[in-house]
Amino acid sequence: MINNNLQTLEKLINSELANKVKFSRINNNELLFEINKEDILEVIQFLKSNDKCKFKQLIDIVGVDYPEDERRFQLIYLFLSHEYNLRIKLLIKIGEKQSIHSVVKIFPSANWMEREVFDMYGIKFNNHPDLRRILTDYGFKGHPLRKDFPLTGFNEVRYSEKDKKVIYEPVKLEQNYRNFDFESPWEGTNYIKEIKKSETNEKKN
């Protein structure tokens, strides 16, 4: 029944927004549409207000990074229609130096969601009322969910007794952690050297 409803909805949206939909498909009882970033406000307003859609809840906004692509980022908007018990996803591809319209005026809950995407990926939202970092510190450099961001980060934060304040320093990894064995976390790394010595001695004998 749900799948039949989705097929009907897919035909309706493709008919009403024919020049704005790049492609559509149904997967895992969810309907996915790809649109251009310029059409986001008009498409979302239609999905929310049309009597046959009524997607009145914005579930989330997520980003995906594909550094090798010309349009590096994908933005995915997830919506829920309580009245029809249906879900829909909007996919938008966007370049690294491009920005996109904020949807806060249509869905106020998008405020923090867009700030998270901006913080993690660096994607800017035009006309956002308060586009600041929300998960990282104010002086943080870089965007942690970009695939070219180092796993250890660029800086580490600690409290300095000398300066009596929190300070940033370049990341310094202890040598022990470079040889860390995750299968035996309680034994440290000294036993690794002992095993290697014993293996070397056995080969010599």
N, C-alpha and C positions, 0 to 999 in steps of 0.2 A: 504493500500500500504506500509506504514512504517513498519507495523508488518510483512508483507511478506519479506521485505528487511532484517529485523532483523533476521528472521528465516533462511534466506539464509546465512547471515553473521555468525550466530551462528554455522551453519553446517561447514562453511569454517574454522573458527577459531578452532573448535574442531578437524577438520581434520588435519590442518596444525600444531597445537600445542597439539596434542593428549596426549602426555606424560607430559604436563605441566598444563593442565586444570583439576582442581579437580571437579568442577561442573559448570553448567551455567543455567541461566533462563532468561526469558523475563518478565519484570514487568513494567507497566506504560510507555510502549513504550521505555523502556531502557533495554539494554542488560547487564547482570551482570555475571562476571566470577570470580571464586576464584582460585588463584594460590599460589604456594609456594614463599616465600620471595627470595629464591635463583634464581628464574627464572625471576625476575622483569625486568631486563635490556633487556633480549632477547625478552620477550613478548611485552614490550612497544615499542621497536625498530620495531618489526614486525607490530604492530598496526599503527605505524606512517608511515612506508615506503611502506607497501604492497599496490599495486594499487587498490585492492578491499576493502581496509579499509580506509586509508588516514585520520586517527585520528590525525590531525596535531595541535590541540589546547588542551593543558592541562587546564581544567577549574578550578580544585581545588584538594587539598589533604586534607582529613579530618581524624580525629582519633575518635575512640570510646573505652571507657574503660569498661571492664567487669572483675572486681577484683576477682570474684569467679572462673573464667576460668583459666585453666593451661596456655594457651596462652592468656594473659590478654588483649592485645590490638588488635583492628582491624584498619587497614589502608585502606582507600577507595580512589582510584584515579578516577577522572571523566574526560572523554575525549569527544571531539566534532569533528565530521567530517563535515566540511562546504560543501564539495563537494557532499556528500551523505545525508546531513541533518540527521545524526544519532548520538546517544549518547551511550557511553559505560562506564561501571564502572568495575574497578578491585578491588577485595577484597583480602586482605592479612592479615592473623592472625600472631601475633608475641608475643613472650614472654616478660616479664618485663625486663629481663636482656639481651635481644637480640638486635641486631642492623640490619639495612637494607641498601642496596646500595642506594646512592643518584642518582636521575635521572636528575640532573642539566645539564650534558653533552648532554642529549637528548632534554630536555626541559629547557632552561635557566630560564624560569619563575618559575620553581620549587624551586629556591633559597629561596625566602621569605616564600613560602608555607611550605617547610621543616623546616625552622627556627621556624615558628609558631607552628608546631606540636611538635617540640623539646621543645619549651618553655612551651607549655600547658600540654604536656603528659610526657616529658622526653625521648621520643624515639630518638635514635641516628641514624644519617644517615652517612654511611661510604663514605669517599672521598668528603664530602661536602666542598666547598671552604671557607666557613666562618660560621661555626655552632655556633652562639651565640644567646642569648635571643633577642627577637625582640619586644615583647609586654610588658613584665615586666621589672623592673629595673635590672641593672647589678648585684646588690647584693641580688636579690630576692632569697628566699629559697622555694623549693617545686615546684609543677606543678599544677596550679589552676584547670584544667579540669579533673584531676583524681578524682574518686568518693570518695576517702578517704581523700581528701583535705577539711579542715573545711571551712564552708561558710564565716566565718569572717576572714579567713586567719590566719597566725601565728603572723604577725607583722603589725603595722600601721606606716605610714610615716607622719611626721610633721616638720615644720620649727621651730627650737629652737632659740629664741631671745638671750638666754644666750650663746649658742655655736656658733651662727651666721652661722648655716648650717642645712641642712636637716638631721634628725636623724630617726632611726628605734627604735620602742618600742614594747613590747608585747601588743597584742590587749587587751583593757580594755573596757568592755561594761557598759554603764551607766545603773543603775537599772531601770530607766524609760523605757528604750527600751526593757527590758525583758518582760514587761507587755503591750507592745504597741498594740493598737487596730487599725488595718488597716481600719476598717469601718468608724472611726471618727478621721482622722489624725489631724484635726485642734483643737481638744479639749484637746490634751495632754492626760495624764493618771490619773489626779486627780479625774475626774468624775467617773472612775472605782471604786475607793475606796468608793466614796459616794454612788454609786449604791449598792455595797456589804453591806455597813452599813445599808442602808434602807431595803434591803432584810432580813438581820439578825434581825432587829427590828420588821419587819412584822411577821416573824416566831415566835418571842418571844411573840408578842401580840395575 
